Amino acid sequence: NVVEKRGNWDVYLVFAHVNNPLKMIKKKISRCTSLKKAELAANTMRRLAAKDQRGTLKIDKNLFQSCNN
């Protein structure tokens, strides 16, 4: 997630909470001066987070309580 704030671009990683998948956790990673640098940093952080096995947890699909109608 890349958001403009006061002339700079903030880069956030967004995760689903393990116990409540409808709750999102948003962590600020860095602040960049241009959109291109922010998108590059976001893409790099996303790829690094995907490789990290410590953060890989399974979410139970029954927690969504969805209706099939």
C-alpha positions as CSV (number, residue, x, y, z in Angstrom):
1,N,0.0,0.0,0.0
2,V,1.5,3.3,-1.1
3,V,-0.1,6.5,0.2
4,E,0.8,10.2,-0.4
5,K,1.2,12.1,2.8
6,R,2.5,15.7,3.1
7,G,4.5,15.6,-0.2
8,N,6.1,12.2,0.6
9,W,5.0,8.7,-0.2
10,D,4.6,6.2,2.7
11,V,4.9,2.5,2.1
12,Y,2.8,0.1,4.2
13,L,2.6,-3.7,4.3
14,V,-1.0,-5.0,4.9
15,F,-1.6,-8.4,6.5
16,A,-4.7,-10.3,7.5
17,H,-5.0,-11.0,11.3
18,V,-4.7,-14.7,12.0
19,N,-7.6,-15.1,14.4
20,N,-9.9,-12.6,12.7
21,P,-9.2,-12.5,8.9
22,L,-11.6,-9.5,8.4
23,K,-9.2,-7.4,10.6
24,M,-6.3,-6.0,8.7
25,I,-2.9,-5.1,10.2
26,K,-1.1,-2.2,8.5
27,K,2.7,-1.7,9.2
28,K,4.5,1.4,7.9
29,I,7.8,0.3,6.3
30,S,9.3,3.4,4.8
31,R,8.9,6.9,3.4
32,C,10.1,7.9,0.0
33,T,10.3,11.2,-1.9
34,S,8.9,10.0,-5.2
35,L,6.2,7.7,-6.3
36,K,8.5,5.6,-8.4
37,K,10.9,5.0,-5.5
38,A,8.0,4.2,-3.2
39,E,6.5,1.6,-5.7
40,L,10.0,0.0,-6.1
41,A,10.4,-0.2,-2.3
42,A,6.9,-1.6,-1.9
43,N,7.5,-4.3,-4.5
44,T,10.8,-5.3,-2.9
45,M,9.3,-5.5,0.6
46,R,6.3,-7.5,-0.7
47,R,8.6,-10.0,-2.3
48,L,10.8,-10.2,0.9
49,A,7.7,-10.7,3.1
50,A,6.5,-13.5,0.8
51,K,9.8,-15.4,1.3
52,D,9.8,-15.1,5.1
53,Q,8.6,-18.4,6.5
54,R,8.2,-17.1,10.0
55,G,5.2,-15.0,8.9
56,T,3.5,-17.8,7.0
57,L,0.4,-18.8,9.0
58,K,-2.7,-20.5,7.7
59,I,-6.1,-18.7,8.1
60,D,-9.1,-21.0,8.8
61,K,-11.7,-20.4,6.1
62,N,-14.5,-21.1,8.5
63,L,-13.7,-17.8,10.3
64,F,-15.2,-15.9,7.5
65,Q,-18.8,-17.1,8.2
66,S,-20.0,-16.4,4.7
67,C,-23.4,-17.2,3.4
68,N,-23.7,-19.1,0.2
69,N,-27.1,-17.7,-0.8
